[in-house]
Amino acid sequence: MTTPQSPGQQTQPPPGCPAHADAAGGPPRSGVDTGVERLYGPAFAADPAATYARLRRYGPVAPVELAEGVEAWLVTSYETALDVLRSPERFSADSRRWRARADGTVPDDSPVVPMMMYRPNALWTDGAEHARLRGAINDSLERVDPNALRSYVEQSADTLIDRFGPRGEADLLSEYGAQLPLLVFEQLFGCPPEIGAKLVTGMSAIFNSEGEEAERGNQLLGESVFQLVALKRSQPGPDITSWMMAHPAGLTDEEMIHQLILLMGAGTEPQQNLICNGLRLLLADDRFAGDLAGGSLPVEDALDEVLWTDPPMANYCVHFPLYEQELGNHLLRPGEPVLISLASANNDPSLVSDRRAGNRAHLAWSAGPHGCPAKDPARLIAAVAVEKLLDRLPDIELAVGVDQLSWRHGPFHRALASLPVRFPPIAASAVAERTLGDSGWTPQPAPSSSTPPAATSTAKPPASGSRGRSGWWNSLAKWWRGQ
């Protein structure tokens, strides 16, 4: 078993860690054999804080197992996390450098591969290529009018609440938190009703179904993204997709597809987790529940608390050392994955301040060149979603004890499996249920007529979109469901 080291003590690579595999001349050994901490399974999902506490005994960096036979380094301290995230000259985000996958030690069907494999988008690129792709995303997101976004989120929230409000009960995860980001994505990116409906149906099938139905959802999602790109090439409008296409970066159709899928993934799973984790805290924690009973809505405080203590993506921001180097008294070699524990770093005991409300120094949005470009819209969407729900359903309460809520398994996210609630039934609001893709969306500023759209080209599936018999979206869906 790997032995924790005291601070400042020089160590040899711990048994079972990525570095030890080289020293021993063989592949990494399983956490079952070595005692390396697992970031998966029911025990970790139920109490990740206990795992982080044990890992801190190794220092600011520790060896972990992400899935059976997949080992990595996990950064658990705030200061060291910032060091890695802000040092692109030492750590690369390009996962083509992942040695264990390149040599076949980690097979393509490993459950963590979909979340760690290379794709030509802003998340997995470095240097000039990253700056080009990231610039198109940043500049396009900045053109979204926050007031228009708020109005649209409110309208979408009303639509969803009207669907389950008359029943007096709901699963806020599947019926609200998971649905609202999809509706917002549809509008922000200019999906017309016929494409938006397929996108929502495809995403729902992928993440809530299995087998042939999930495969059909995967195909439907791919078709909808391809159609959206082709449509916007010929008919640009006041939306993020069109703005990205017209950007001087000159994105190709394949690059557009990969950026859209990146933004879709980043805007759905983390967003639903932030909404639902915030609602859980407001409904279950006496510090907030008391204020709700008194008519106050401390939503911003609750979101700050969640982003510090239970960030939606708990362990991610995958990097790879560019050369052999020491980090936290451990020897890291090129090609070994280094993940940032955003949850552990945020709760680092060395952080002296226990003041969370209004404190935005957390790492929930990452930091450095690959920090989240959409943190302001994401926070606005979550805040409005929570406020609207509590305004429409003031007497809402959990349908089960907070200790009966379960968390989805997996190393990367902090995600509830469901969020059942009950409340006095309400009548549908006067706001008519909107048609998918229909709204008065008027983002500002409008696209400049002096900026011509990029030339139309035929959309094609991304080159890395499928490995083996199933597309990577299917594998991602299994991870999402905790399989």
C-alpha positions as CSV (number, residue, x, y, z in Angstrom):
1,M,0.0,0.0,0.0
2,T,1.2,3.5,-0.8
3,T,2.4,5.3,2.3
4,P,1.5,9.0,2.8
5,Q,4.5,11.3,3.3
6,S,5.0,14.1,5.6
7,P,5.2,17.6,4.1
8,G,8.6,18.4,2.6
9,Q,9.7,14.7,2.6
10,Q,11.1,13.5,-0.7
11,T,9.3,10.4,-2.0
12,Q,9.8,7.7,-4.5
13,P,6.9,7.1,-6.9
14,P,4.2,5.4,-4.8
15,P,3.3,1.8,-5.7
16,G,0.3,1.7,-8.0
17,C,0.7,5.3,-9.3
18,P,1.4,6.2,-12.9
19,A,5.1,6.9,-12.2
20,H,5.6,3.6,-10.4
21,A,4.4,1.7,-13.5
22,D,7.5,2.9,-15.3
23,A,9.9,2.1,-12.5
24,A,8.5,-1.4,-12.2
25,G,8.6,-1.9,-16.0
26,G,4.9,-2.9,-16.3
27,P,1.5,-1.4,-16.5
28,P,-0.2,0.4,-13.6
29,R,-1.6,-2.0,-11.0
30,S,-5.3,-1.9,-10.0
31,G,-6.4,0.0,-6.9
32,V,-7.7,-3.3,-5.6
33,D,-4.2,-4.5,-5.2
34,T,-2.4,-1.4,-4.2
35,G,-4.7,0.6,-2.0
36,V,-4.8,3.5,-4.4
37,E,-7.9,5.6,-3.7
38,R,-10.8,5.0,-6.1
39,L,-12.7,8.0,-7.5
40,Y,-15.6,5.8,-8.5
41,G,-18.1,3.4,-6.9
42,P,-20.8,3.8,-4.3
43,A,-18.4,4.7,-1.4
44,F,-16.8,7.6,-3.2
45,A,-20.2,8.8,-4.5
46,A,-21.7,8.8,-1.0
47,D,-18.8,10.6,0.7
48,P,-16.2,12.1,-1.6
49,A,-15.0,14.4,1.2
50,A,-13.6,11.4,3.2
51,T,-11.6,10.3,0.1
52,Y,-10.2,13.8,-0.3
53,A,-9.2,13.9,3.4
54,R,-7.2,10.7,3.0
55,L,-5.6,11.9,-0.2
56,R,-4.3,15.0,1.4
57,R,-2.1,12.9,3.6
58,Y,0.1,12.3,0.5
59,G,0.6,16.1,0.1
60,P,-0.9,18.4,-2.5
61,V,-0.8,15.6,-5.2
62,A,-1.9,12.0,-4.8
63,P,-2.2,8.8,-7.0
64,V,-5.8,7.8,-7.7
65,E,-7.7,5.3,-9.9
66,L,-10.4,6.9,-12.1
67,A,-11.8,3.5,-13.3
68,E,-10.6,-0.1,-13.2
69,G,-7.0,0.0,-14.4
70,V,-6.9,3.8,-15.2
71,E,-4.6,5.6,-12.8
72,A,-3.8,9.3,-12.6
73,W,-2.5,12.0,-10.3
74,L,-5.0,14.2,-8.5
75,V,-4.2,17.7,-7.3
76,T,-6.0,18.3,-4.0
77,S,-4.6,21.6,-2.8
78,Y,-5.8,25.1,-3.9
79,E,-2.3,26.5,-4.4
80,T,-1.0,23.6,-6.4
81,A,-4.2,23.5,-8.5
82,L,-3.6,27.1,-9.6
83,D,0.0,26.3,-10.3
84,V,-1.0,23.6,-12.8
85,L,-3.9,25.5,-14.3
86,R,-1.8,28.6,-14.9
87,S,1.3,26.9,-16.3
88,P,0.8,25.9,-19.9
89,E,4.5,25.9,-20.4
90,R,4.7,22.9,-18.1
91,F,1.3,21.1,-18.5
92,S,-0.6,20.4,-21.8
93,A,-4.3,19.9,-22.2
94,D,-3.8,17.8,-25.4
95,S,-4.8,14.3,-24.4
96,R,-3.1,12.8,-27.4
97,R,-0.2,12.9,-25.0
98,W,-1.9,10.3,-22.7
99,R,0.7,7.5,-22.8
100,A,-1.4,4.8,-21.2
101,R,-4.1,5.2,-23.9
102,A,-1.7,5.5,-26.7
103,D,0.1,2.2,-25.8
104,G,-3.2,0.3,-25.2
105,T,-3.0,0.1,-21.4
106,V,-6.2,2.0,-21.2
107,P,-8.7,0.5,-23.8
108,D,-11.0,2.5,-25.9
109,D,-14.1,1.1,-24.1
110,S,-12.9,2.3,-20.6
111,P,-15.7,4.4,-19.1
112,V,-13.5,7.4,-18.6
113,V,-12.2,7.6,-22.2
114,P,-15.2,9.7,-23.5
115,M,-14.4,12.4,-20.9
116,M,-10.6,12.4,-21.5
117,M,-10.1,11.6,-25.2
118,Y,-8.9,14.2,-27.6
119,R,-11.2,16.1,-29.9
120,P,-10.3,19.2,-31.9
121,N,-12.0,21.7,-29.7
122,A,-10.9,24.5,-27.3
123,L,-10.8,22.2,-24.3
124,W,-8.1,19.8,-25.6
125,T,-5.8,22.2,-27.6
126,D,-2.9,24.4,-26.6
127,G,-1.1,27.4,-27.8
128,A,-2.1,29.2,-31.0
129,E,-4.8,26.6,-31.9
130,H,-6.4,26.9,-28.5
131,A,-6.3,30.7,-28.7
132,R,-8.0,30.6,-32.2
133,L,-10.8,28.3,-31.1
134,R,-11.2,29.9,-27.7
135,G,-11.3,33.4,-29.3
136,A,-14.3,32.4,-31.5
137,I,-16.1,31.0,-28.4
138,N,-15.3,34.0,-26.1
139,D,-16.2,36.7,-28.6
140,S,-19.5,35.0,-29.5
141,L,-20.6,34.4,-25.9
142,E,-19.8,38.1,-25.1
143,R,-22.5,39.2,-27.6
144,V,-25.3,37.6,-25.6
145,D,-27.5,40.2,-23.9
146,P,-27.8,39.2,-20.2
147,N,-31.3,40.8,-20.0
148,A,-32.5,38.8,-23.0
149,L,-31.0,35.7,-21.5
150,R,-32.7,36.2,-18.2
151,S,-36.1,36.7,-19.9
152,Y,-35.7,33.6,-21.9
153,V,-34.7,31.5,-18.9
154,E,-37.7,32.7,-17.0
155,Q,-40.0,31.8,-19.9
156,S,-38.4,28.3,-20.3
157,A,-38.7,27.8,-16.5
158,D,-42.4,28.7,-16.6
159,T,-43.0,26.2,-19.4
160,L,-41.4,23.4,-17.5
161,I,-43.1,24.2,-14.2
162,D,-46.5,24.3,-15.9
163,R,-45.9,20.8,-17.0
164,F,-45.5,19.3,-13.5
165,G,-47.0,22.0,-11.3
166,P,-50.6,20.6,-11.4
167,R,-49.4,17.2,-10.2
168,G,-48.0,18.4,-6.9
169,E,-44.9,16.4,-7.2
170,A,-41.8,16.1,-9.5
171,D,-38.3,14.9,-9.9
172,L,-36.6,18.2,-10.3
173,L,-33.5,16.5,-11.9
174,S,-35.2,14.9,-14.9
175,E,-38.1,17.3,-15.2
176,Y,-36.4,20.6,-14.5
177,G,-32.7,20.7,-14.0
178,A,-31.9,18.5,-17.0
179,Q,-34.5,20.0,-19.3
180,L,-34.0,23.8,-18.8
181,P,-30.3,23.9,-20.1
182,L,-31.3,22.1,-23.3
183,L,-34.1,24.7,-24.0
184,V,-31.6,27.5,-23.3
185,F,-29.0,26.0,-25.5
186,E,-31.5,25.6,-28.3
187,Q,-32.4,29.3,-28.2
188,L,-28.9,30.7,-27.7
189,F,-27.5,28.7,-30.7
190,G,-30.4,29.4,-33.0
191,C,-32.1,26.0,-33.4
192,P,-35.4,26.3,-35.3
193,P,-38.3,24.2,-34.0
194,E,-37.6,21.2,-36.3
195,I,-33.9,21.0,-35.3
196,G,-34.4,22.0,-31.7
197,A,-37.0,19.3,-31.1
198,K,-34.7,16.6,-32.5
199,L,-31.8,17.9,-30.4
200,V,-33.8,17.8,-27.2
201,T,-35.2,14.3,-28.1
202,G,-31.8,13.0,-29.0
203,M,-30.1,14.3,-25.9
204,S,-32.9,13.0,-23.7
205,A,-32.7,9.5,-25.3
206,I,-28.9,9.3,-24.9
207,F,-28.8,10.2,-21.2
208,N,-32.0,8.5,-20.1
209,S,-32.1,5.4,-22.2
210,E,-30.0,2.4,-23.1
211,G,-29.4,0.0,-26.0
212,E,-31.1,0.7,-29.3
213,E,-33.1,3.7,-28.0
214,A,-29.9,5.3,-26.8
215,E,-28.2,4.6,-30.2
216,R,-31.1,6.2,-32.0
217,G,-30.8,9.2,-29.8
218,N,-27.1,9.3,-30.6
219,Q,-27.8,9.3,-34.3
220,L,-30.6,11.9,-33.9
221,L,-28.3,14.2,-31.9
222,G,-25.6,14.0,-34.6
223,E,-28.0,14.7,-37.3
224,S,-29.4,17.7,-35.5
225,V,-25.9,19.3,-34.9
226,F,-24.9,18.6,-38.6
227,Q,-28.2,20.2,-39.8
228,L,-27.7,23.2,-37.5
229,V,-24.3,23.9,-38.9
230,A,-25.4,23.5,-42.5
231,L,-28.5,25.7,-41.9
232,K,-26.5,28.5,-40.2
233,R,-23.9,28.5,-43.0
234,S,-26.7,29.4,-45.5
235,Q,-29.0,31.3,-43.1
236,P,-27.0,33.1,-40.4
237,G,-28.9,34.8,-37.6
238,P,-28.5,36.6,-34.3
239,D,-27.2,33.6,-32.4
240,I,-23.9,32.1,-31.1
241,T,-23.7,29.5,-33.9
242,S,-23.8,32.2,-36.6
243,W,-21.4,34.5,-34.7
244,M,-18.9,31.7,-34.4
245,M,-19.1,31.0,-38.1
246,A,-18.6,34.7,-39.0
247,H,-15.6,35.0,-36.6
248,P,-12.2,35.9,-38.1
249,A,-11.0,32.5,-36.7
250,G,-12.6,30.9,-39.8
251,L,-13.9,27.7,-38.2
252,T,-14.5,24.8,-40.6
253,D,-17.7,22.8,-40.4
254,E,-15.9,20.0,-38.5
255,E,-14.5,22.6,-36.1
256,M,-17.9,24.1,-35.6
257,I,-19.4,20.7,-34.8
258,H,-16.8,20.0,-32.2
259,Q,-17.1,23.4,-30.6
260,L,-20.9,23.0,-30.5
261,I,-20.7,19.6,-28.9
262,L,-18.2,20.9,-26.3
263,L,-20.5,23.8,-25.5
264,M,-23.5,21.5,-25.3
265,G,-21.7,19.2,-22.9
266,A,-20.4,22.0,-20.7
267,G,-23.8,23.7,-20.7
268,T,-25.9,20.7,-19.8
269,E,-24.4,18.3,-17.2
270,P,-22.6,21.0,-15.1
271,Q,-25.5,23.4,-15.4
272,Q,-28.1,20.8,-14.3
273,N,-25.8,19.9,-11.4
274,L,-25.5,23.5,-10.3
275,I,-29.3,24.0,-10.4
276,C,-30.1,20.8,-8.6
277,N,-27.3,21.0,-6.0
278,G,-28.4,24.5,-5.3
279,L,-32.0,23.5,-4.8
280,R,-31.0,20.6,-2.6
281,L,-29.1,23.0,-0.4
282,L,-31.9,25.5,-0.2
283,L,-34.5,22.9,0.7
284,A,-32.5,20.8,3.1
285,D,-30.0,23.1,4.9
286,D,-31.5,24.9,7.9
287,R,-29.3,27.9,7.2
288,F,-31.2,28.5,4.0
289,A,-34.6,26.8,4.6
290,G,-35.3,29.2,7.5
291,D,-34.8,32.1,5.2
292,L,-37.2,30.6,2.6
293,A,-39.9,30.2,5.3
294,G,-39.4,33.9,6.1
295,G,-39.9,34.9,2.6
296,S,-36.3,35.5,1.7
297,L,-34.6,33.8,-1.3
298,P,-30.9,33.5,-0.6
299,V,-30.2,32.0,-4.0
300,E,-26.9,33.7,-4.6
301,D,-25.6,32.6,-1.2
302,A,-26.7,29.1,-1.9
303,L,-25.0,29.0,-5.3
304,D,-21.8,30.4,-3.8
305,E,-21.9,27.6,-1.2
306,V,-22.4,24.9,-3.8
307,L,-19.7,26.2,-6.0
308,W,-17.3,26.0,-3.1
309,T,-18.3,22.8,-1.4
310,D,-20.0,20.7,-4.1
311,P,-18.9,22.1,-7.5
312,P,-20.8,20.5,-10.4
313,M,-17.6,19.1,-11.9
314,A,-15.7,17.8,-8.9
315,N,-12.6,16.4,-10.6
316,Y,-11.6,17.4,-14.1
317,C,-9.3,19.8,-16.0
318,V,-7.1,17.0,-17.3
319,H,-3.5,18.0,-18.0
320,F,-0.3,16.2,-19.0
321,P,3.3,17.1,-17.9
322,L,5.3,18.2,-20.9
323,Y,8.5,16.9,-19.3
324,E,9.6,15.0,-16.2
325,Q,9.1,17.2,-13.2
326,E,8.4,17.2,-9.5
327,L,5.0,18.3,-8.2
328,G,4.1,18.1,-4.5
329,N,7.2,15.9,-3.9
330,H,6.1,13.4,-6.4
331,L,7.9,12.7,-9.7
332,L,5.6,13.2,-12.7
333,R,6.5,11.9,-16.1
334,P,5.3,13.1,-19.5
335,G,2.0,11.5,-20.6
336,E,0.7,10.8,-17.1
337,P,-2.8,12.4,-16.6
338,V,-3.0,15.0,-13.9
339,L,-6.5,16.0,-12.8
340,I,-7.5,18.9,-10.6
341,S,-9.8,18.1,-7.7
342,L,-11.9,21.3,-7.9
343,A,-13.9,20.1,-4.9
344,S,-10.8,19.2,-2.7
345,A,-9.0,22.4,-3.7
346,N,-12.0,24.5,-2.8
347,N,-12.1,22.9,0.6
348,D,-8.4,22.9,1.2
349,P,-7.8,23.2,5.0
350,S,-5.1,25.8,4.3
351,L,-7.7,28.3,3.1
352,V,-8.2,30.3,6.2
353,S,-11.5,32.0,5.2
354,D,-14.7,30.2,5.9
355,R,-16.7,33.0,4.3
356,R,-18.5,31.6,1.3
357,A,-21.3,34.1,0.5
358,G,-20.1,36.6,-2.1
359,N,-16.6,35.0,-2.3
360,R,-15.9,34.0,-5.9
361,A,-12.3,32.9,-5.5
362,H,-13.4,29.2,-5.8
363,L,-12.1,27.0,-8.7
364,A,-15.5,25.6,-9.8
365,W,-15.0,27.3,-13.2
366,S,-11.3,26.2,-13.3
367,A,-8.6,28.9,-14.0
368,G,-5.9,29.8,-16.4
369,P,-6.1,29.5,-20.2
370,H,-8.8,26.8,-20.1
371,G,-11.0,28.4,-17.5
372,C,-14.7,28.3,-18.3
373,P,-15.6,31.0,-20.8
374,A,-19.3,30.9,-19.9
375,K,-19.3,31.3,-16.2
376,D,-21.3,34.5,-16.1
377,P,-24.1,33.1,-18.3
378,A,-24.0,29.8,-16.4
379,R,-24.4,31.5,-13.1
380,L,-27.2,33.7,-14.4
381,I,-29.1,30.7,-15.8
382,A,-28.8,28.8,-12.5
383,A,-29.9,31.7,-10.4
384,V,-32.9,32.5,-12.5
385,A,-33.9,28.8,-12.7
386,V,-33.8,28.5,-8.9
387,E,-35.5,31.8,-8.2
388,K,-38.3,31.1,-10.6
389,L,-39.0,27.7,-9.2
390,L,-39.1,28.9,-5.6
391,D,-41.3,31.9,-6.6
392,R,-43.9,29.6,-8.4
393,L,-43.7,26.9,-5.7
394,P,-43.1,28.6,-2.4
395,D,-44.2,25.6,-0.3
396,I,-42.0,23.1,-2.1
397,E,-40.2,20.5,0.1
398,L,-38.1,17.4,-0.4
399,A,-40.2,14.2,-0.8
400,V,-37.6,12.2,1.0
401,G,-35.1,12.8,3.7
402,V,-31.9,14.5,2.6
403,D,-30.0,11.4,3.7
404,Q,-32.0,9.3,1.3
405,L,-30.9,11.3,-1.8
406,S,-28.3,9.4,-3.8
407,W,-25.5,10.6,-6.0
408,R,-24.5,9.3,-9.4
409,H,-21.3,7.3,-9.5
410,G,-18.2,8.5,-11.4
411,P,-15.0,10.3,-10.9
412,F,-15.7,13.6,-12.5
413,H,-19.0,15.1,-11.4
414,R,-20.9,15.8,-8.2
415,A,-24.4,14.9,-9.4
416,L,-27.6,13.8,-7.8
417,A,-29.4,10.7,-9.2
418,S,-32.8,12.3,-8.6
419,L,-34.3,15.2,-6.6
420,P,-37.9,14.2,-5.7
421,V,-40.1,17.0,-4.3
422,R,-43.7,17.7,-3.4
423,F,-45.8,20.8,-3.1
424,P,-49.4,22.0,-3.2
425,P,-50.5,21.6,-6.8
426,I,-50.7,24.8,-8.8
427,A,-52.6,25.8,-12.0
428,A,-50.6,26.5,-15.1
429,S,-49.5,30.1,-15.5
430,A,-51.0,32.5,-18.0
431,V,-47.8,32.1,-20.0
432,A,-48.6,29.8,-22.9
433,E,-46.2,26.8,-23.4
434,R,-43.7,27.9,-26.0
435,T,-43.0,26.0,-29.1
436,L,-39.4,24.6,-29.3
437,G,-37.2,27.2,-31.0
438,D,-39.9,29.9,-30.6
439,S,-39.1,33.1,-28.6
440,G,-38.6,36.8,-28.7
441,W,-34.8,36.3,-28.4
442,T,-33.2,39.6,-29.3
443,P,-29.5,39.4,-28.3
444,Q,-27.4,42.5,-28.6
445,P,-25.4,43.6,-30.4
446,A,-26.8,42.1,-33.6
447,P,-24.3,40.5,-36.0
448,S,-22.6,43.1,-38.1
449,S,-23.8,43.2,-41.7
450,S,-20.2,44.1,-42.6
451,T,-18.9,40.7,-41.4
452,P,-19.8,38.2,-44.0
453,P,-20.5,34.6,-42.9
454,A,-18.0,32.0,-43.7
455,A,-18.4,30.2,-47.0
456,T,-21.0,27.4,-46.9
457,S,-19.6,23.9,-46.9
458,T,-21.0,20.4,-46.4
459,A,-21.2,19.4,-42.8
460,K,-19.5,16.1,-42.0
461,P,-19.2,13.9,-38.9
462,P,-16.2,14.8,-36.7
463,A,-13.2,12.6,-37.4
464,S,-12.9,11.4,-33.9
465,G,-16.7,11.0,-33.4
466,S,-16.7,7.2,-33.2
467,R,-14.4,4.5,-32.1
468,G,-15.6,0.9,-32.3
469,R,-19.2,-0.1,-32.7
470,S,-20.7,2.8,-30.7
471,G,-20.2,6.5,-30.9
472,W,-18.4,8.2,-28.1
473,W,-21.7,10.0,-27.2
474,N,-23.1,6.6,-26.2
475,S,-20.1,5.9,-23.9
476,L,-20.5,9.4,-22.5
477,A,-24.1,8.6,-21.8
478,K,-23.2,5.5,-19.8
479,W,-20.8,7.5,-17.7
480,W,-23.5,10.2,-17.2
481,R,-25.9,7.5,-15.9
482,G,-23.2,6.2,-13.5
483,Q,-22.6,2.9,-15.3
